[in-house]
């Protein structure tokens, strides 16, 4: 019954958007924006999850975020296996779950504002909202504790989220591609060799005929 209600909601939402287009509704109006924000905070149980793979480069430590066991830090070098992250969408908005590809643990935040790794990312304290800032950096705000952000010191140590603000350098990150070794053996192109075939007799005759002309 829950799945039917969810499906009915998403169908109704799409019809609502079409109706707004037909009525000339201004999508910048407060009512429409509030509706989108409300539904963007609801976990999408029907749509297919989109998973991206990247690293999170910390502006303060100059290193990358890694989830190694239950410990979370921003001390990983470019290409480190523990810095490779699976980022899975939670809604049609910008809410995501972040999982360490090597450890299999999810980036989460406890009630004290401490960053920890957990084996399951279903709870709201393991969901973050990606906020693209004016300086093109990205901030990660926790979905359960609004106003609390992922942040690290210059040494790569986590900062308690209750002390963070969006305009602080400590909460600014850059999403980068993982530059580590290939994930599959057949992606290594270093052993690829070109095979050179000798020219055929026909090719020699063609060259002689062109030279005689």
Rosetta constraint file for C-alpha pairs under 8 A:
AtomPair CA 1 CA 5 HARMONIC 6.34 0.50
AtomPair CA 2 CA 6 HARMONIC 6.28 0.50
AtomPair CA 3 CA 7 HARMONIC 6.15 0.50
AtomPair CA 3 CA 45 HARMONIC 7.76 0.50
AtomPair CA 3 CA 46 HARMONIC 7.87 0.50
AtomPair CA 4 CA 8 HARMONIC 6.11 0.50
AtomPair CA 5 CA 9 HARMONIC 6.17 0.50
AtomPair CA 6 CA 10 HARMONIC 6.46 0.50
AtomPair CA 6 CA 45 HARMONIC 7.35 0.50
AtomPair CA 6 CA 46 HARMONIC 7.51 0.50
AtomPair CA 7 CA 11 HARMONIC 6.28 0.50
AtomPair CA 7 CA 46 HARMONIC 7.14 0.50
AtomPair CA 8 CA 12 HARMONIC 6.08 0.50
AtomPair CA 9 CA 13 HARMONIC 6.12 0.50
AtomPair CA 10 CA 14 HARMONIC 6.34 0.50
AtomPair CA 11 CA 15 HARMONIC 6.38 0.50
AtomPair CA 12 CA 16 HARMONIC 6.08 0.50
AtomPair CA 13 CA 17 HARMONIC 6.39 0.50
AtomPair CA 14 CA 18 HARMONIC 6.37 0.50
AtomPair CA 15 CA 19 HARMONIC 6.08 0.50
AtomPair CA 16 CA 20 HARMONIC 6.27 0.50
AtomPair CA 17 CA 21 HARMONIC 6.47 0.50
AtomPair CA 18 CA 22 HARMONIC 6.33 0.50
AtomPair CA 19 CA 23 HARMONIC 6.10 0.50
AtomPair CA 20 CA 24 HARMONIC 5.92 0.50
AtomPair CA 20 CA 25 HARMONIC 4.67 0.50
AtomPair CA 20 CA 26 HARMONIC 7.70 0.50
AtomPair CA 21 CA 25 HARMONIC 6.02 0.50
AtomPair CA 26 CA 32 HARMONIC 7.97 0.50
AtomPair CA 27 CA 32 HARMONIC 5.88 0.50
AtomPair CA 27 CA 33 HARMONIC 6.90 0.50
AtomPair CA 28 CA 32 HARMONIC 6.91 0.50
AtomPair CA 28 CA 33 HARMONIC 6.40 0.50
AtomPair CA 29 CA 33 HARMONIC 6.29 0.50
AtomPair CA 30 CA 34 HARMONIC 5.96 0.50
AtomPair CA 31 CA 35 HARMONIC 6.23 0.50
AtomPair CA 32 CA 36 HARMONIC 6.31 0.50
AtomPair CA 33 CA 37 HARMONIC 6.14 0.50
AtomPair CA 34 CA 38 HARMONIC 6.09 0.50
AtomPair CA 35 CA 39 HARMONIC 6.33 0.50
AtomPair CA 36 CA 40 HARMONIC 5.91 0.50
AtomPair CA 37 CA 41 HARMONIC 6.45 0.50
AtomPair CA 38 CA 42 HARMONIC 7.14 0.50
AtomPair CA 40 CA 91 HARMONIC 6.14 0.50
AtomPair CA 40 CA 92 HARMONIC 6.48 0.50
AtomPair CA 40 CA 93 HARMONIC 5.32 0.50
AtomPair CA 40 CA 94 HARMONIC 7.94 0.50
AtomPair CA 41 CA 91 HARMONIC 7.31 0.50
AtomPair CA 41 CA 93 HARMONIC 7.99 0.50
AtomPair CA 41 CA 95 HARMONIC 7.85 0.50
AtomPair CA 42 CA 91 HARMONIC 6.73 0.50
AtomPair CA 43 CA 90 HARMONIC 5.74 0.50
AtomPair CA 43 CA 91 HARMONIC 5.32 0.50
AtomPair CA 44 CA 90 HARMONIC 6.25 0.50
AtomPair CA 44 CA 91 HARMONIC 4.94 0.50
AtomPair CA 44 CA 92 HARMONIC 7.12 0.50
AtomPair CA 49 CA 88 HARMONIC 6.41 0.50
AtomPair CA 49 CA 89 HARMONIC 5.78 0.50
AtomPair CA 49 CA 90 HARMONIC 7.21 0.50
AtomPair CA 50 CA 88 HARMONIC 5.67 0.50
AtomPair CA 50 CA 89 HARMONIC 5.53 0.50
AtomPair CA 51 CA 86 HARMONIC 6.32 0.50
AtomPair CA 51 CA 87 HARMONIC 5.40 0.50
AtomPair CA 51 CA 88 HARMONIC 4.39 0.50
AtomPair CA 51 CA 89 HARMONIC 6.59 0.50
AtomPair CA 52 CA 86 HARMONIC 5.84 0.50
AtomPair CA 52 CA 87 HARMONIC 5.08 0.50
AtomPair CA 52 CA 88 HARMONIC 6.51 0.50
AtomPair CA 53 CA 84 HARMONIC 6.92 0.50
AtomPair CA 53 CA 85 HARMONIC 5.60 0.50
AtomPair CA 53 CA 86 HARMONIC 4.89 0.50
AtomPair CA 53 CA 87 HARMONIC 6.17 0.50
AtomPair CA 53 CA 177 HARMONIC 7.25 0.50
AtomPair CA 53 CA 178 HARMONIC 7.49 0.50
AtomPair CA 54 CA 84 HARMONIC 6.00 0.50
AtomPair CA 54 CA 85 HARMONIC 5.56 0.50
AtomPair CA 54 CA 86 HARMONIC 6.99 0.50
AtomPair CA 54 CA 87 HARMONIC 7.66 0.50
AtomPair CA 54 CA 175 HARMONIC 6.29 0.50
AtomPair CA 54 CA 176 HARMONIC 5.49 0.50
AtomPair CA 54 CA 177 HARMONIC 4.72 0.50
AtomPair CA 54 CA 178 HARMONIC 5.44 0.50
AtomPair CA 55 CA 64 HARMONIC 6.48 0.50
AtomPair CA 55 CA 65 HARMONIC 7.07 0.50
AtomPair CA 55 CA 83 HARMONIC 5.82 0.50
AtomPair CA 55 CA 84 HARMONIC 5.50 0.50
AtomPair CA 55 CA 85 HARMONIC 5.96 0.50
AtomPair CA 55 CA 175 HARMONIC 5.69 0.50
AtomPair CA 55 CA 176 HARMONIC 5.01 0.50
AtomPair CA 55 CA 177 HARMONIC 5.97 0.50
AtomPair CA 55 CA 178 HARMONIC 5.79 0.50
AtomPair CA 56 CA 64 HARMONIC 5.37 0.50
AtomPair CA 56 CA 65 HARMONIC 5.48 0.50
AtomPair CA 56 CA 83 HARMONIC 7.58 0.50
AtomPair CA 56 CA 173 HARMONIC 6.01 0.50
AtomPair CA 56 CA 174 HARMONIC 5.72 0.50
AtomPair CA 56 CA 175 HARMONIC 4.96 0.50
AtomPair CA 56 CA 176 HARMONIC 6.33 0.50
AtomPair CA 57 CA 62 HARMONIC 6.69 0.50
AtomPair CA 57 CA 63 HARMONIC 5.72 0.50
AtomPair CA 57 CA 64 HARMONIC 4.42 0.50
AtomPair CA 57 CA 65 HARMONIC 6.53 0.50
AtomPair CA 57 CA 74 HARMONIC 7.83 0.50
AtomPair CA 57 CA 173 HARMONIC 5.30 0.50
AtomPair CA 57 CA 174 HARMONIC 4.98 0.50
AtomPair CA 57 CA 175 HARMONIC 6.32 0.50
AtomPair CA 57 CA 176 HARMONIC 6.90 0.50
AtomPair CA 58 CA 62 HARMONIC 5.49 0.50
AtomPair CA 58 CA 63 HARMONIC 5.72 0.50
AtomPair CA 58 CA 64 HARMONIC 5.80 0.50
AtomPair CA 58 CA 65 HARMONIC 6.96 0.50
AtomPair CA 58 CA 74 HARMONIC 6.54 0.50
AtomPair CA 58 CA 152 HARMONIC 7.38 0.50
AtomPair CA 58 CA 170 HARMONIC 7.55 0.50
AtomPair CA 58 CA 171 HARMONIC 7.86 0.50
AtomPair CA 58 CA 172 HARMONIC 6.45 0.50
AtomPair CA 58 CA 173 HARMONIC 4.84 0.50
AtomPair CA 58 CA 174 HARMONIC 6.80 0.50
AtomPair CA 59 CA 63 HARMONIC 7.92 0.50
AtomPair CA 59 CA 169 HARMONIC 6.50 0.50
AtomPair CA 59 CA 170 HARMONIC 6.74 0.50
AtomPair CA 59 CA 171 HARMONIC 7.88 0.50
AtomPair CA 59 CA 172 HARMONIC 5.69 0.50
AtomPair CA 59 CA 173 HARMONIC 5.71 0.50
AtomPair CA 59 CA 174 HARMONIC 7.49 0.50
AtomPair CA 60 CA 152 HARMONIC 7.03 0.50
AtomPair CA 60 CA 153 HARMONIC 6.28 0.50
AtomPair CA 60 CA 154 HARMONIC 4.97 0.50
AtomPair CA 60 CA 156 HARMONIC 7.79 0.50
AtomPair CA 60 CA 169 HARMONIC 6.39 0.50
AtomPair CA 60 CA 170 HARMONIC 5.66 0.50
AtomPair CA 60 CA 172 HARMONIC 7.89 0.50
AtomPair CA 61 CA 74 HARMONIC 6.62 0.50
AtomPair CA 61 CA 75 HARMONIC 7.10 0.50
AtomPair CA 61 CA 152 HARMONIC 7.20 0.50
AtomPair CA 61 CA 153 HARMONIC 6.35 0.50
AtomPair CA 61 CA 154 HARMONIC 4.14 0.50
AtomPair CA 61 CA 155 HARMONIC 5.66 0.50
AtomPair CA 61 CA 156 HARMONIC 5.24 0.50
AtomPair CA 62 CA 154 HARMONIC 7.72 0.50
AtomPair CA 63 CA 74 HARMONIC 5.65 0.50
AtomPair CA 63 CA 75 HARMONIC 5.07 0.50
AtomPair CA 63 CA 76 HARMONIC 5.50 0.50
AtomPair CA 63 CA 77 HARMONIC 5.77 0.50
AtomPair CA 63 CA 78 HARMONIC 7.35 0.50
AtomPair CA 63 CA 156 HARMONIC 7.42 0.50
AtomPair CA 64 CA 74 HARMONIC 4.90 0.50
AtomPair CA 64 CA 75 HARMONIC 5.78 0.50
AtomPair CA 64 CA 76 HARMONIC 4.81 0.50
AtomPair CA 64 CA 77 HARMONIC 6.20 0.50
AtomPair CA 64 CA 78 HARMONIC 6.86 0.50
AtomPair CA 64 CA 83 HARMONIC 6.10 0.50
AtomPair CA 65 CA 72 HARMONIC 7.21 0.50
AtomPair CA 65 CA 73 HARMONIC 5.63 0.50
AtomPair CA 65 CA 74 HARMONIC 4.00 0.50
AtomPair CA 65 CA 75 HARMONIC 6.54 0.50
AtomPair CA 65 CA 76 HARMONIC 6.32 0.50
AtomPair CA 65 CA 83 HARMONIC 5.73 0.50
AtomPair CA 66 CA 72 HARMONIC 5.86 0.50
AtomPair CA 66 CA 73 HARMONIC 5.62 0.50
AtomPair CA 66 CA 74 HARMONIC 6.03 0.50
AtomPair CA 66 CA 75 HARMONIC 7.18 0.50
AtomPair CA 66 CA 76 HARMONIC 6.12 0.50
AtomPair CA 66 CA 82 HARMONIC 5.13 0.50
AtomPair CA 66 CA 83 HARMONIC 4.42 0.50
AtomPair CA 66 CA 84 HARMONIC 7.50 0.50
AtomPair CA 66 CA 100 HARMONIC 7.14 0.50
AtomPair CA 67 CA 71 HARMONIC 6.07 0.50
AtomPair CA 67 CA 72 HARMONIC 4.77 0.50
AtomPair CA 67 CA 73 HARMONIC 6.91 0.50
AtomPair CA 67 CA 82 HARMONIC 6.06 0.50
AtomPair CA 67 CA 83 HARMONIC 7.10 0.50
AtomPair CA 67 CA 99 HARMONIC 7.95 0.50
AtomPair CA 67 CA 100 HARMONIC 5.54 0.50
AtomPair CA 67 CA 103 HARMONIC 6.70 0.50
AtomPair CA 67 CA 105 HARMONIC 6.96 0.50
AtomPair CA 67 CA 106 HARMONIC 7.74 0.50
AtomPair CA 67 CA 107 HARMONIC 7.13 0.50
AtomPair CA 67 CA 117 HARMONIC 6.44 0.50
AtomPair CA 68 CA 72 HARMONIC 6.31 0.50
AtomPair CA 68 CA 82 HARMONIC 6.31 0.50
AtomPair CA 68 CA 100 HARMONIC 7.86 0.50
AtomPair CA 68 CA 103 HARMONIC 6.09 0.50
AtomPair CA 68 CA 117 HARMONIC 7.80 0.50
AtomPair CA 69 CA 103 HARMONIC 6.29 0.50
AtomPair CA 69 CA 105 HARMONIC 7.21 0.50
AtomPair CA 69 CA 117 HARMONIC 6.54 0.50
AtomPair CA 70 CA 105 HARMONIC 7.58 0.50
AtomPair CA 70 CA 116 HARMONIC 5.43 0.50
AtomPair CA 70 CA 117 HARMONIC 4.18 0.50
AtomPair CA 70 CA 118 HARMONIC 6.63 0.50
AtomPair CA 71 CA 115 HARMONIC 7.88 0.50
AtomPair CA 71 CA 116 HARMONIC 5.94 0.50
AtomPair CA 71 CA 117 HARMONIC 6.24 0.50
AtomPair CA 72 CA 107 HARMONIC 7.70 0.50
AtomPair CA 72 CA 115 HARMONIC 6.32 0.50
AtomPair CA 72 CA 116 HARMONIC 5.98 0.50
AtomPair CA 72 CA 117 HARMONIC 6.70 0.50
AtomPair CA 72 CA 157 HARMONIC 7.97 0.50
AtomPair CA 72 CA 158 HARMONIC 7.15 0.50
AtomPair CA 73 CA 152 HARMONIC 7.40 0.50
AtomPair CA 73 CA 156 HARMONIC 5.48 0.50
AtomPair CA 73 CA 157 HARMONIC 5.43 0.50
AtomPair CA 73 CA 158 HARMONIC 6.11 0.50
AtomPair CA 74 CA 152 HARMONIC 6.64 0.50
AtomPair CA 74 CA 155 HARMONIC 7.78 0.50
AtomPair CA 74 CA 156 HARMONIC 4.24 0.50
AtomPair CA 74 CA 157 HARMONIC 6.57 0.50
AtomPair CA 74 CA 158 HARMONIC 7.74 0.50
AtomPair CA 75 CA 155 HARMONIC 7.31 0.50
AtomPair CA 75 CA 156 HARMONIC 5.20 0.50
AtomPair CA 76 CA 80 HARMONIC 6.03 0.50
AtomPair CA 76 CA 82 HARMONIC 7.41 0.50
AtomPair CA 76 CA 83 HARMONIC 6.09 0.50
AtomPair CA 77 CA 83 HARMONIC 7.73 0.50
AtomPair CA 78 CA 83 HARMONIC 7.63 0.50
AtomPair CA 78 CA 178 HARMONIC 7.17 0.50
AtomPair CA 78 CA 179 HARMONIC 6.38 0.50
AtomPair CA 78 CA 180 HARMONIC 7.29 0.50
AtomPair CA 79 CA 83 HARMONIC 6.93 0.50
AtomPair CA 79 CA 84 HARMONIC 7.44 0.50
AtomPair CA 79 CA 178 HARMONIC 5.54 0.50
AtomPair CA 79 CA 179 HARMONIC 4.55 0.50
AtomPair CA 79 CA 180 HARMONIC 3.78 0.50
AtomPair CA 79 CA 181 HARMONIC 7.44 0.50
AtomPair CA 80 CA 84 HARMONIC 6.96 0.50
AtomPair CA 80 CA 180 HARMONIC 6.39 0.50
AtomPair CA 81 CA 101 HARMONIC 7.64 0.50
AtomPair CA 81 CA 102 HARMONIC 6.17 0.50
AtomPair CA 81 CA 180 HARMONIC 7.10 0.50
AtomPair CA 82 CA 100 HARMONIC 6.45 0.50
AtomPair CA 82 CA 101 HARMONIC 6.86 0.50
AtomPair CA 82 CA 102 HARMONIC 5.47 0.50
AtomPair CA 82 CA 103 HARMONIC 6.93 0.50
AtomPair CA 83 CA 100 HARMONIC 7.18 0.50
AtomPair CA 83 CA 101 HARMONIC 7.98 0.50
AtomPair CA 83 CA 178 HARMONIC 7.89 0.50
AtomPair CA 84 CA 100 HARMONIC 6.32 0.50
AtomPair CA 84 CA 101 HARMONIC 5.63 0.50
AtomPair CA 84 CA 102 HARMONIC 7.24 0.50
AtomPair CA 84 CA 178 HARMONIC 6.15 0.50
AtomPair CA 85 CA 98 HARMONIC 6.52 0.50
AtomPair CA 85 CA 99 HARMONIC 5.61 0.50
AtomPair CA 85 CA 100 HARMONIC 4.75 0.50
AtomPair CA 85 CA 101 HARMONIC 5.25 0.50
AtomPair CA 86 CA 98 HARMONIC 5.81 0.50
AtomPair CA 86 CA 99 HARMONIC 5.03 0.50
AtomPair CA 86 CA 100 HARMONIC 6.23 0.50
AtomPair CA 86 CA 101 HARMONIC 5.92 0.50
AtomPair CA 87 CA 96 HARMONIC 6.31 0.50
AtomPair CA 87 CA 97 HARMONIC 5.69 0.50
AtomPair CA 87 CA 98 HARMONIC 4.62 0.50
AtomPair CA 87 CA 99 HARMONIC 6.37 0.50
AtomPair CA 88 CA 96 HARMONIC 5.37 0.50
AtomPair CA 88 CA 97 HARMONIC 5.13 0.50
AtomPair CA 88 CA 98 HARMONIC 6.48 0.50
AtomPair CA 89 CA 94 HARMONIC 7.26 0.50
AtomPair CA 89 CA 95 HARMONIC 6.10 0.50
AtomPair CA 89 CA 96 HARMONIC 4.44 0.50
AtomPair CA 89 CA 97 HARMONIC 6.43 0.50
AtomPair CA 90 CA 94 HARMONIC 7.88 0.50
AtomPair CA 90 CA 95 HARMONIC 5.45 0.50
AtomPair CA 90 CA 96 HARMONIC 5.08 0.50
AtomPair CA 90 CA 97 HARMONIC 6.67 0.50
AtomPair CA 90 CA 127 HARMONIC 7.64 0.50
AtomPair CA 91 CA 95 HARMONIC 5.90 0.50
AtomPair CA 91 CA 96 HARMONIC 7.53 0.50
AtomPair CA 94 CA 129 HARMONIC 5.57 0.50
AtomPair CA 94 CA 130 HARMONIC 5.52 0.50
AtomPair CA 94 CA 131 HARMONIC 7.69 0.50
AtomPair CA 95 CA 127 HARMONIC 6.49 0.50
AtomPair CA 95 CA 128 HARMONIC 5.42 0.50
AtomPair CA 95 CA 129 HARMONIC 4.28 0.50
AtomPair CA 95 CA 130 HARMONIC 6.27 0.50
AtomPair CA 95 CA 143 HARMONIC 7.79 0.50
AtomPair CA 96 CA 127 HARMONIC 5.63 0.50
AtomPair CA 96 CA 128 HARMONIC 5.40 0.50
AtomPair CA 96 CA 129 HARMONIC 6.29 0.50
AtomPair CA 96 CA 130 HARMONIC 7.32 0.50
AtomPair CA 97 CA 106 HARMONIC 7.19 0.50
AtomPair CA 97 CA 107 HARMONIC 7.46 0.50
AtomPair CA 97 CA 121 HARMONIC 6.68 0.50
AtomPair CA 97 CA 126 HARMONIC 6.30 0.50
AtomPair CA 97 CA 127 HARMONIC 5.06 0.50
AtomPair CA 97 CA 128 HARMONIC 6.45 0.50
AtomPair CA 98 CA 106 HARMONIC 5.62 0.50
AtomPair CA 98 CA 107 HARMONIC 5.55 0.50
AtomPair CA 98 CA 126 HARMONIC 7.74 0.50
AtomPair CA 98 CA 127 HARMONIC 7.72 0.50
AtomPair CA 99 CA 104 HARMONIC 6.11 0.50
AtomPair CA 99 CA 105 HARMONIC 5.53 0.50
AtomPair CA 99 CA 106 HARMONIC 4.21 0.50
AtomPair CA 99 CA 107 HARMONIC 6.13 0.50
AtomPair CA 99 CA 121 HARMONIC 8.00 0.50
AtomPair CA 100 CA 104 HARMONIC 5.15 0.50
AtomPair CA 100 CA 105 HARMONIC 5.51 0.50
AtomPair CA 100 CA 106 HARMONIC 6.26 0.50
AtomPair CA 100 CA 107 HARMONIC 7.64 0.50
AtomPair CA 101 CA 105 HARMONIC 7.93 0.50
AtomPair CA 104 CA 119 HARMONIC 6.87 0.50
AtomPair CA 105 CA 117 HARMONIC 5.33 0.50
AtomPair CA 105 CA 118 HARMONIC 5.12 0.50
AtomPair CA 105 CA 119 HARMONIC 4.72 0.50
AtomPair CA 105 CA 120 HARMONIC 7.04 0.50
AtomPair CA 106 CA 117 HARMONIC 5.24 0.50
AtomPair CA 106 CA 118 HARMONIC 5.10 0.50
AtomPair CA 106 CA 119 HARMONIC 6.15 0.50
AtomPair CA 106 CA 120 HARMONIC 6.44 0.50
AtomPair CA 106 CA 121 HARMONIC 5.52 0.50
AtomPair CA 106 CA 126 HARMONIC 6.82 0.50
AtomPair CA 107 CA 115 HARMONIC 6.94 0.50
AtomPair CA 107 CA 116 HARMONIC 6.14 0.50
AtomPair CA 107 CA 117 HARMONIC 5.08 0.50
AtomPair CA 107 CA 118 HARMONIC 6.74 0.50
AtomPair CA 107 CA 121 HARMONIC 7.68 0.50
AtomPair CA 107 CA 126 HARMONIC 5.99 0.50
AtomPair CA 108 CA 115 HARMONIC 5.75 0.50
AtomPair CA 108 CA 116 HARMONIC 5.33 0.50
AtomPair CA 108 CA 117 HARMONIC 5.92 0.50
AtomPair CA 108 CA 118 HARMONIC 6.59 0.50
AtomPair CA 108 CA 121 HARMONIC 7.45 0.50
AtomPair CA 108 CA 125 HARMONIC 5.61 0.50
AtomPair CA 108 CA 126 HARMONIC 4.10 0.50
AtomPair CA 108 CA 127 HARMONIC 7.28 0.50
AtomPair CA 109 CA 113 HARMONIC 5.72 0.50
AtomPair CA 109 CA 114 HARMONIC 5.48 0.50
AtomPair CA 109 CA 115 HARMONIC 4.63 0.50
AtomPair CA 109 CA 116 HARMONIC 5.99 0.50
AtomPair CA 109 CA 125 HARMONIC 5.44 0.50
AtomPair CA 109 CA 126 HARMONIC 6.41 0.50
AtomPair CA 109 CA 142 HARMONIC 7.41 0.50
AtomPair CA 110 CA 114 HARMONIC 5.55 0.50
AtomPair CA 110 CA 115 HARMONIC 6.71 0.50
AtomPair CA 110 CA 116 HARMONIC 7.24 0.50
AtomPair CA 110 CA 125 HARMONIC 6.74 0.50
AtomPair CA 112 CA 160 HARMONIC 7.26 0.50
AtomPair CA 112 CA 161 HARMONIC 7.83 0.50
AtomPair CA 112 CA 162 HARMONIC 7.70 0.50
AtomPair CA 113 CA 148 HARMONIC 7.33 0.50
AtomPair CA 113 CA 160 HARMONIC 4.89 0.50
AtomPair CA 113 CA 161 HARMONIC 4.48 0.50
AtomPair CA 113 CA 162 HARMONIC 5.88 0.50
AtomPair CA 114 CA 158 HARMONIC 7.21 0.50
AtomPair CA 114 CA 159 HARMONIC 7.24 0.50
AtomPair CA 114 CA 160 HARMONIC 5.33 0.50
AtomPair CA 114 CA 161 HARMONIC 6.64 0.50
AtomPair CA 115 CA 150 HARMONIC 7.56 0.50
AtomPair CA 115 CA 158 HARMONIC 6.63 0.50
AtomPair CA 115 CA 160 HARMONIC 7.78 0.50
AtomPair CA 121 CA 126 HARMONIC 5.23 0.50
AtomPair CA 121 CA 127 HARMONIC 7.39 0.50
AtomPair CA 122 CA 126 HARMONIC 6.79 0.50
AtomPair CA 122 CA 127 HARMONIC 7.94 0.50
AtomPair CA 123 CA 127 HARMONIC 7.27 0.50
AtomPair CA 124 CA 143 HARMONIC 6.00 0.50
AtomPair CA 124 CA 144 HARMONIC 5.31 0.50
AtomPair CA 125 CA 142 HARMONIC 6.49 0.50
AtomPair CA 125 CA 143 HARMONIC 6.42 0.50
AtomPair CA 125 CA 144 HARMONIC 5.20 0.50
AtomPair CA 125 CA 145 HARMONIC 7.33 0.50
AtomPair CA 126 CA 142 HARMONIC 7.46 0.50
AtomPair CA 126 CA 143 HARMONIC 7.80 0.50
AtomPair CA 127 CA 142 HARMONIC 6.10 0.50
AtomPair CA 127 CA 143 HARMONIC 5.49 0.50
AtomPair CA 127 CA 144 HARMONIC 7.56 0.50
AtomPair CA 128 CA 140 HARMONIC 5.71 0.50
AtomPair CA 128 CA 141 HARMONIC 5.28 0.50
AtomPair CA 128 CA 142 HARMONIC 4.46 0.50
AtomPair CA 128 CA 143 HARMONIC 5.26 0.50
AtomPair CA 129 CA 139 HARMONIC 7.97 0.50
AtomPair CA 129 CA 140 HARMONIC 5.49 0.50
AtomPair CA 129 CA 141 HARMONIC 5.09 0.50
AtomPair CA 129 CA 142 HARMONIC 6.33 0.50
AtomPair CA 129 CA 143 HARMONIC 6.42 0.50
AtomPair CA 130 CA 138 HARMONIC 6.47 0.50
AtomPair CA 130 CA 139 HARMONIC 5.93 0.50
AtomPair CA 130 CA 140 HARMONIC 4.99 0.50
AtomPair CA 130 CA 141 HARMONIC 6.77 0.50
AtomPair CA 131 CA 138 HARMONIC 5.50 0.50
AtomPair CA 131 CA 139 HARMONIC 5.07 0.50
AtomPair CA 131 CA 140 HARMONIC 6.28 0.50
AtomPair CA 131 CA 141 HARMONIC 7.46 0.50
AtomPair CA 132 CA 136 HARMONIC 6.07 0.50
AtomPair CA 132 CA 137 HARMONIC 6.01 0.50
AtomPair CA 132 CA 138 HARMONIC 4.61 0.50
AtomPair CA 132 CA 139 HARMONIC 6.53 0.50
AtomPair CA 133 CA 137 HARMONIC 5.45 0.50
AtomPair CA 133 CA 138 HARMONIC 5.91 0.50
AtomPair CA 133 CA 139 HARMONIC 7.17 0.50
AtomPair CA 137 CA 172 HARMONIC 5.52 0.50
AtomPair CA 137 CA 173 HARMONIC 5.46 0.50
AtomPair CA 137 CA 174 HARMONIC 5.64 0.50
AtomPair CA 138 CA 171 HARMONIC 8.00 0.50
AtomPair CA 138 CA 172 HARMONIC 5.61 0.50
AtomPair CA 138 CA 173 HARMONIC 5.06 0.50
AtomPair CA 138 CA 174 HARMONIC 6.13 0.50
AtomPair CA 138 CA 175 HARMONIC 7.70 0.50
AtomPair CA 139 CA 149 HARMONIC 7.00 0.50
AtomPair CA 139 CA 150 HARMONIC 7.34 0.50
AtomPair CA 139 CA 166 HARMONIC 7.01 0.50
AtomPair CA 139 CA 171 HARMONIC 5.67 0.50
AtomPair CA 139 CA 172 HARMONIC 5.33 0.50
AtomPair CA 139 CA 173 HARMONIC 6.32 0.50
AtomPair CA 140 CA 149 HARMONIC 5.50 0.50
AtomPair CA 140 CA 150 HARMONIC 5.62 0.50
AtomPair CA 140 CA 171 HARMONIC 7.35 0.50
AtomPair CA 141 CA 145 HARMONIC 7.95 0.50
AtomPair CA 141 CA 146 HARMONIC 6.76 0.50
AtomPair CA 141 CA 147 HARMONIC 6.47 0.50
AtomPair CA 141 CA 148 HARMONIC 5.68 0.50
AtomPair CA 141 CA 149 HARMONIC 4.41 0.50
AtomPair CA 141 CA 150 HARMONIC 6.63 0.50
AtomPair CA 142 CA 146 HARMONIC 5.99 0.50
AtomPair CA 142 CA 147 HARMONIC 7.37 0.50
AtomPair CA 142 CA 148 HARMONIC 5.84 0.50
AtomPair CA 142 CA 149 HARMONIC 6.07 0.50
AtomPair CA 142 CA 150 HARMONIC 7.68 0.50
AtomPair CA 147 CA 162 HARMONIC 7.95 0.50
AtomPair CA 147 CA 164 HARMONIC 7.82 0.50
AtomPair CA 147 CA 165 HARMONIC 7.20 0.50
AtomPair CA 147 CA 166 HARMONIC 8.00 0.50
AtomPair CA 148 CA 161 HARMONIC 4.78 0.50
AtomPair CA 148 CA 162 HARMONIC 5.79 0.50
AtomPair CA 148 CA 163 HARMONIC 7.82 0.50
AtomPair CA 148 CA 164 HARMONIC 6.21 0.50
AtomPair CA 148 CA 165 HARMONIC 7.39 0.50
AtomPair CA 149 CA 161 HARMONIC 5.42 0.50
AtomPair CA 149 CA 164 HARMONIC 6.05 0.50
AtomPair CA 149 CA 165 HARMONIC 7.14 0.50
AtomPair CA 149 CA 166 HARMONIC 7.36 0.50
AtomPair CA 149 CA 171 HARMONIC 6.37 0.50
AtomPair CA 150 CA 158 HARMONIC 7.73 0.50
AtomPair CA 150 CA 159 HARMONIC 7.64 0.50
AtomPair CA 150 CA 161 HARMONIC 6.50 0.50
AtomPair CA 150 CA 171 HARMONIC 5.79 0.50
AtomPair CA 151 CA 158 HARMONIC 5.89 0.50
AtomPair CA 151 CA 159 HARMONIC 5.38 0.50
AtomPair CA 151 CA 160 HARMONIC 7.66 0.50
AtomPair CA 151 CA 161 HARMONIC 7.02 0.50
AtomPair CA 151 CA 164 HARMONIC 7.11 0.50
AtomPair CA 151 CA 170 HARMONIC 4.99 0.50
AtomPair CA 151 CA 171 HARMONIC 4.39 0.50
AtomPair CA 151 CA 172 HARMONIC 7.57 0.50
AtomPair CA 152 CA 156 HARMONIC 5.29 0.50
AtomPair CA 152 CA 157 HARMONIC 5.21 0.50
AtomPair CA 152 CA 158 HARMONIC 4.42 0.50
AtomPair CA 152 CA 159 HARMONIC 5.26 0.50
AtomPair CA 152 CA 170 HARMONIC 5.41 0.50
AtomPair CA 152 CA 171 HARMONIC 6.96 0.50
AtomPair CA 153 CA 157 HARMONIC 5.26 0.50
AtomPair CA 153 CA 158 HARMONIC 6.46 0.50
AtomPair CA 153 CA 159 HARMONIC 6.56 0.50
AtomPair CA 153 CA 170 HARMONIC 6.32 0.50
AtomPair CA 159 CA 163 HARMONIC 7.38 0.50
AtomPair CA 159 CA 164 HARMONIC 7.67 0.50
AtomPair CA 160 CA 164 HARMONIC 7.27 0.50
AtomPair CA 164 CA 168 HARMONIC 7.08 0.50
AtomPair CA 164 CA 170 HARMONIC 7.92 0.50
AtomPair CA 164 CA 171 HARMONIC 7.33 0.50
AtomPair CA 165 CA 171 HARMONIC 7.52 0.50
AtomPair CA 166 CA 171 HARMONIC 6.59 0.50
AtomPair CA 167 CA 171 HARMONIC 7.72 0.50
AtomPair CA 168 CA 172 HARMONIC 7.25 0.50
AtomPair CA 182 CA 187 HARMONIC 6.08 0.50
AtomPair CA 182 CA 188 HARMONIC 6.53 0.50
AtomPair CA 183 CA 187 HARMONIC 7.50 0.50
AtomPair CA 184 CA 188 HARMONIC 7.76 0.50
AtomPair CA 199 CA 203 HARMONIC 6.35 0.50
AtomPair CA 199 CA 204 HARMONIC 7.34 0.50
AtomPair CA 200 CA 204 HARMONIC 6.75 0.50
AtomPair CA 201 CA 205 HARMONIC 6.43 0.50
AtomPair CA 202 CA 206 HARMONIC 6.25 0.50
AtomPair CA 203 CA 207 HARMONIC 6.33 0.50
AtomPair CA 204 CA 208 HARMONIC 6.30 0.50
AtomPair CA 205 CA 209 HARMONIC 6.16 0.50
AtomPair CA 206 CA 210 HARMONIC 6.25 0.50
AtomPair CA 207 CA 211 HARMONIC 6.22 0.50
AtomPair CA 208 CA 212 HARMONIC 6.23 0.50
AtomPair CA 209 CA 213 HARMONIC 6.49 0.50
